[in-house]
Amino acid sequence: MSVIESKSPADVARAVLKHGAWATAELVRAGRPRHVVHFYGRSLGDDLMCTAVLREMRRRGYRSVWMMSRFPELFERNTDVDRVVPHDQRYERYVQWMGGHSWYIHYGGHDHERDRSPIPQEHIIARMCASCELTGEITLRPYLHLSDEERADGRLGPRQIALHSSGLSAHSAMQNKEWVRGRMQQVVHALRGEFTFVQLGAPNDPRLDGCIDLRGRTSIRRSAAILASSMLSVVQAGFLMHLTRAVDRPAVVIYGGREHPWQSGYSCNTNLFSELPCAPCWRWNGCDNPVERECMKRISVDAVVHAIRERAARADEPLTEDRATIALRAD
């Protein structure tokens, strides 16, 4: 962990005088942060995974930790963070004026010219923790905290399963995370007599017949409550996968081959991954395989139907928590 320079009351006073009314208001309102944490700020899933970093910071005794986020709902009732502030670069400077540290969480970035992200050699949550100079054992999962009232509001029918039809409305949308169009509808048709399906997602996602249609009609926390009250979710890799794990429910995850479950997912889920020579590729949209997106085409409707039935039969089993160990850097 970086050493934080101690600032005297006179140093703080000089910073306030130099930076004016905004800094004065922040100091009066909430005092001095010791740490300000932020991702790049536009992806729900990435900000949700930051809760894993916040938990590990708290376990190590970090105090006065602030989180910059455009999605404060993700952090409500979370005692691992002391304050959630808007995604505003002034907070990076403010914590440094106060003698603290600004932590930019990341796990690799995106090469737009090559249409790919670097292939991680460790779980992306471990990489995020390492970017904040955390070492030792960590738990690989996010957290979202709901009230009893919120959870009760999420139950909409018996044997409830939440799902979505597409992830292309996400800020960081990727064609290579998309299952074959129309197959999710076939899954619903095959199982509609056995389960109550609730469709989450954006308003322009393809509508699935036979579901309670809540596309574009739920807040982040209502979506979380519906997932928490479901037997399981059926999702592609992305925000809803992480949100399901954050509220301690299992998922059937249609991975395909863009990324491997050990790199971004959770072993407690039923992860449908296609073992191909080109997988995992971490490409966003392009595909070099002679059979375009063969990794997704290999995942059949029957395979997903079987996975749902099998997982529903043990939906209330305790979920395994994955762990990793981050070694101290030699330098």
Disulfide bonds with the S-S distance in Angstrom:
none
